[in-house]
Amino acid sequence: MRTPAVIALLLLSIIPPVQAQQPLRAGPHLTAEALHALHGPYDGLELQLLVTGSSGAEAEKARVVTLGPDYLAVASEDGQTIIDTKLKRLLRIDREAKAFYNNSLFAPAAFVERELKKRVDLREAILRAGVAAEKAPPNLKTFWIESDLGAEADRDAPLALDRIDHDDGSVSVLFEGEVVASWSLSQIPLTSAQQQKLRLFMQYHLKLHPRLRRAMLAEGKLPARIRYKRFKGDQLLEESLRFALSQRRRAAYPLARDLEVRPEPRPDAAFGREVYPVMVAAAYGQQGQGPTAFPGYLAAARAAIGRGALFEAWLTLMEATLHYLPRSAFCPEGTAGGSDCIGRQVVQDVLLKDERIRELQTALALEQRARESEQMIERLGQISREGTTKGYLLDVFRGNALSQRPDLRETFALDPAALISEGVRKSPYVPSFYKDLGDHFARNLDFVRAFLCWDLGRALPQGATNESLLPITALEADLQKRFPDFF
């Protein structure tokens, strides 16, 4: 969220908002029927594979892998997943609950980006501490880190892998003199689209190094057999898989139409029970009376000023600005007040003379200096909410500050997610609140819920053009460029 003090005191320039309703976004709220409608009928065929394999001492398991025109489906006794390459969604089916969980494909890529850096930094810290490279934990060697996460880190020198092509057509790859993978190919050709889907299967279901995946698919044929090694904790295991063509059949989007869409289960049950339904209803424009139009905010603020409820007026104007960023409810400096904004003279001569408004602005100004955020949180908590219906804005401000200072959470005995969620529940059409809640989850590496919030925020009537959420679209473009194998 843009700092509220800056919003209020710098008096942002007015830019008219987009009035047209945005099209329905392919977010986590879409039902099975809606997903089917977005895909439509298919003319082509899908390729079904039977993949059998074992890991370590585990018994052999079978999976049916379906390579469709714009989807990959994997079904086994453990469940079913669908990677929707058209809509960039990752669907997990819960058969017992007759439900599915509709997550963003960008969530695992964002997690891997953060985790990759963390593990590489940990390895470098161990080596800087004087531990010899050969004595460092083997699972923290670059090859094994990248294999576990399915992505390559930035490095100056290329990774040393040795390839051996055998007379029988099979291939072995060695890392530090040890065979880490081997494979043989069938004579079944794969189209480029089928290769992409099989690469996604390897990306999400196997712990293969990206260079190994690319090498296995380089000849455009279906692998017949793959063996490779991977770490599970500190234990090195061998995976063995066999691939066989099962059938070719008419393509059909593989999601059952009678499944209910739900948020991915998390330990914090209150989110799924209390907040998520509100967000979904708002994304469809069906929560409460619908979003407040910009003129409605201004009319409410002027009415509050007229009856002397200045703090209510100020919070209303702040919410209007957050709701319609980059448009501001405050007129730019040097311009007279008008019907579409509150003039500077009213701000200076009326609103900023109110004691609670001055205290709020003083507290928010402390946000600019992180070392004083404890004082900011405390002062915000002391401001009286008497006579205002918008005290949840103070909750959101405190929640944002606490999210960025986890060391203060025990001091105040407050949950940042619960505080920010108050804004979502009380005023569910403000995209900035969704951005704030998603940011909090991202700071705690819960990118599934982070993108759930960000996606639903952009699905709001004014969400796609709200300035606060534009960085998420830029983040997605960067992730897709940085980690193309995830998409």
N, C-alpha and C positions, 0 to 999 in steps of 0.2 A: 504494500500500500504506500502511495506517496505520503510523505510526512504530513499529518493533518495541520500542523502549525504553518507549514509552507502553503498549503491549500488556502488557509484562511487569511493569512497575513500578506501574501504576495499578490493576492487577487488575480487569479489566472485569467488569461485572455479567453474570450468567449468564442467557441467554435460550434456551429449548429450541429446537433446530433443527427445521426441517420434515423429517419422516421420510419422507413420501411421495415416490416417484420423480416428478421433473418430466417433463412431456410433451416429446417430441422437438421441439427448436427448429429453426426454418427458417434454419439457419446454413450456412456454407461447406462443411460436410462432407456435406451431403445429396446422394445420388446422383440421377441422372436419373429412375430409377424412383420414388424417394421424392418428388421434386418433382411428378411426374405424379400420384402418389397424393394429395398434399396439395391438388391442384387438382381432381381428379375429372373426371367427364364434363361437357361443356357442352351446353346446349340451344339457345343462340343462334348467331348468325353472326359471322364476322369479316370485316372490310373490307380488301381488298388494294389498295394504290396502287402505281403505277409512277411513281417520282420520278426524273427525269433532270435533270442539271445540270452546270455547269462552274464552275471557279474560276480566275480569272486567265487565263493562257495554256494551262492544262491542257485536255486533251481531255474531251469530255462523258462522264460516267459515269451508269450507271443503278443504281437501288436499288429493291428491292421492300420496301415498308413495310406491315406487317400490323398493323391495329388490332384487337386481340382484346378479349374481355370483361374480362380482368384481366392483359393483357400487351401489350407492343409488341415486334414483331420487325422487324429491319432486316437485309436480306441484300443483299450486293453481291459483286463479284469480290474485294474486300478481306477479306471474312469475314462473320460473322453475329453480331449482338448481340441479346439479349432483355432487356427491362426488365419485371420481374415486379412489378406494382403490388400484388398481393395479399400477397406475402411480402417486399416491399421488397428485392429482389435484382437485381443487374445481372450478367447472364451473358454471357460472351464465348466464342464457339465457335472452337476451333482445328481446322480440318478435317484438316490434315495429321497432327496428333498424335492425332486421334480423341478429343479431350478438350474439356472446357469448364471455365471458371474462374468460380466462384460468389462474387461479391463483394457487399458491402453497398451499397445505394443511399445510405446515409448517408455513405459515404466521400467521394464527390465533393462532397457538400454541405459536409462538414467542411473539405475542402481549399479550396473556394471561400471559405468564411467567413474562413479565415486569409489566403489570398492577396488577397482583396478589401481587407482592412484594410492589408496590407503595401503594396499599390500606392497606395492612397489616402494613406497616411502618407508614402510616397516623394514623391508629387506635392506634398503640403503642405510637405515639407521643402525641395523645390526652390524653391517659391514664397517660403518664408520666407528662403531664402538670397539673395533679391533678383532672381531670374530672372523676367522679365516673363511673364505667363500665355501670351501669344502666341508666346513663344520657348521655352516648355517643350516637351519631346518630345510630339508630337501623340498618340501612342498612350497617353500618360498623362493625357489629358483624361478627365473623368469618364464621358462617354458611351461612349468606346471601351474604357475599363476594364470598365464594366458589360456592354458587348456581348460582350467576349471571355470574361468569366466567367459570363455569363448570370444575373447577380444584381445587385440595386440596393444601393448603399451607403446608410448613414444620412446624411441631409443636411438642412440647415435650409431651403434654397430648392429649389423643384422644378426639374427639368431642363427647359430650354427646347427643345422640339421643335415644329416647325410642320408642320401637316398641310394638304395640298391635295387636295380631292376633284375629280376631273376629270369632264367631261361624259360620257365613255365608261364611267364607273363605276370606273375605276382610281383608285388612291390613291398619293400621294407624300408622303414625310416628309423634312423638312429639318432639319439641325443646323448651326447657325452659317452659314446661308444656302446650304448645300450639300445636294443630294439624297443621302440615305444609304440610302433604301429606297423601293421602289415595289412595288405588287402589284395583281393583279386577281383577282376571285373567280369560281368556276364557279357553276352552279345546283344543285350536288349538296349536299343538306343533310347535316349531321353531327349525331348525337345528342350529348348532353353527355359521355357516356362516350367517344365517338370523338374529340371535341374534346380531351379530356384526353390521350388517347394521341397525337394529332397534336402537341399542345403539348409532350409529352415528346420526340417526335422532334426538334422544333425546339430544345428545350433541350439535348439531348445531341449532336446532329449538326450543328447550325448555330450560327454565332456571331452570333445575333440579340439585340438589346437586349430585355429583358423587356417593355417597353412596346410595342415593335413586334409581338412575338408576340401579346400580348393584343389589339392592334388588328386584326391579321390574322384572328383567330378570333372576333371580337366578334359577327359576324353569323351564326355557326353554319353557314357554308358552306365547302366545300373550296376552298382557293386554286387558281387555275388557273396563275398565274405569280407568282414572287417574284424580285425583284432587290434585292440589298443590298450594302453595302460593309463590309469588315472589315479589321483590321490583322493581318498575319502578320509578326511581328517589327516592323520599322519600315517595312514596305511595305504600302501600301493596295491591296487587291484587291477586285474585284467578283465576287460570286457570282450565278449565274443558275440558277433551278430552274423546272421545269414539273411539274405534278401531274396525273395522270390516274387515273380509276377503272379498276382492272384486273379485279377480280371480287369477288363476295360468295360465301362458302362456309361450310360448317359449321365452327364454331370447334374448334380442337384445339391443345393446348399444344404450342408449336413446337420443343421440345427433343428431339432424337433420343435414344432410350432406350439406345442402345449406347455412348454417350460416357462416358468416364471423368472423374470430377471431380478436379481438381488445383488446387494453389495457384497464384496468378498468378506467372509467372516474374519473378524479381528478380535483380540482380547477385549477391546473397549466396545462392549455391546451397545452402549448408549448411543454411539454414533449411528449405527445401522437402525436402531429402533426409533430415535428421536429426531435426528438431523437429516439423514439420507432421504426419507420420504418427503420431507419439506422441500429439499433441493430438487428432487425429481418432479414434484408437482409444479414448482416454479419454472423448471426448464420447459414444461409444456404450457406455461402461462395459466395454470389452474390453481395456484395457491392463493387463498384469500380472495381479495377483490382485484388481483392483478397488480402490475407495477404502477407506481405513482408517476404520472407524467411530470416533466420538468415544470411546466406552469403550475401544476398542483402543489409542488413543493414551495414555490415562491408565494402562492396564495396562502398556504398554511403558515409560512414564516411571517408574512405581513399581518395576518390575523393575530398571530401570537404577539407581535410587536405592539399591535393596537390595544391588546388587553394587558400589556405590561409583562408578559411571560418571555422575557428577553433570552433566558437560557434555552428555553424550548425553541425559540426562533433560531438561535445560533446553531444548535445541534441539527435542526432541520436543514439549514443552509449547508452545513458541512456534509450531511448525508446526500443532499442533492448533488453536490460536487462529486462525491465519491461514486454516486450512481451513474453520473453522465460524463465522467472524465473522457476527453479533455475539456469538456464544457464546464464552466464554473458558475456558481450562483452569485458570485461577487463580481461587480463590474470592474474592468481593468482600471488601473490608476490613471487619472487624467481624463476620465470620461464621466459624464453625468449619469446619474441613476436612470433606469428606464423600466419598462414593463418586463424585460427579460433578465434583469439582474438587480441586485441590491447595491446601491451607490456607496462610494467610499465615505461620503459625509454621514450617512446613516450608520455605517460601521464605526467610524471614529466618534461621532457625537452622541450616539445612542447605545449601540451594542457593547462596545469596548469599555463603557463606563459601568457595566454590570460587574459586580464583584466576582460572581462565579465564572463568568466568561474570561475575565482577566486571570483568574486562578487556573482555569483550564489551559489557556494559552501559555502561561508561564510554565506549567507542568509539561506541556507538549514540547516546548522549546528545549527542555532538558534531553529530549530524545536525540538531539543532534550531538550530544556528548555521551557516549556509551557508558562512561564511568559514573554518570549521574542517573542512569536509568532506574536504580533502586529508589532514589528520591522521587523520580517521576511517577513510578508505580504507586508509591505511598501517597503522594499528593493527589493523584487521580482518585484513589480510594477514599479520600477524605472529603471530596466534593459532594455536597448534598444533591440528591436527585429529586427533591421535592418539586412538584409542579411540572415535571417533564415526563413525556412518554418515551423518550429516546435515550434513556440512561444506558442502554446496551452499547451505545457508541463508546462510552467510557470503558465498558468491558472489553470491546475489541481493541482499543488502544492499549489497555493493560495486557491483554493476551499477546499482542504483537511484541511488546517489550519483554515479557517473560519468556516468550518463545526464543528470543535471541539471547537471553541470559538464563540458561537452565540452572546455573548455580544459585539463582534467587528463588526458585520454585518452592523449596522447602521453607525458606524464610517467610514467604507469604502464604504458604499452604494453598496455592491456587493452581489450577490446571489450565494452561494456555488454550488447549483445544476447546475446553468447555466454555471459556470466556469468549473466544472468537465465535463459537457456535451460537452464542446468544444473539449476535448480530444476524447470523444466517436465519435463525428461527423467527426473530422478531421482525426483520425486514429482508425477506428472502429474495428480493429482486436486485439487490446491490451487488454487482459483480466483484467489487473490490473485497468484499467479505469472503467470497469463495477463493479469491487469490490468496488472501491472508491465511485461511485455513489450510489450503494446499501447501503454502510455503512452510507452515509449521510442520506438517507431516513430512515434507521433503527434508527439513533439517534433521528429522529423526529417522531418515532413510526409509520411510514408508512411502515409496513412490507410487504404489498401487492407489492408496487413498489420496495422495497428492494430485495425481492426474485425474482421479475421479472428481475431486473438487474443481480443479482447473477446467476440465471438460464440461462439467455442468455449469460452471460460471460462464463459459463461452456460449453455452446453449441458451442462456437467458435472452429475453427479447432485445436487450441492449448489450449483451455480453461480448459478442464478436468484435465490436468496435470499441470496447472500453479500453482505455489506455493502460490500465493496470494489468490486463491480461495479454497484451501484445507481446511481452517478453516470452510468454510460454510458446507462442507460435514460432518465435525465433529460436527458442531452445529446441523445439522439435526438429526444425530444419537443420540445426547444428548436429543433433544426435543422429539424424538419418545420414548426414554427410560423414560423420565421424565413425559410425558403426553400421554401415549398410547391410551387414550380414543379419541384423536383427529384423530386417523388413523385407 
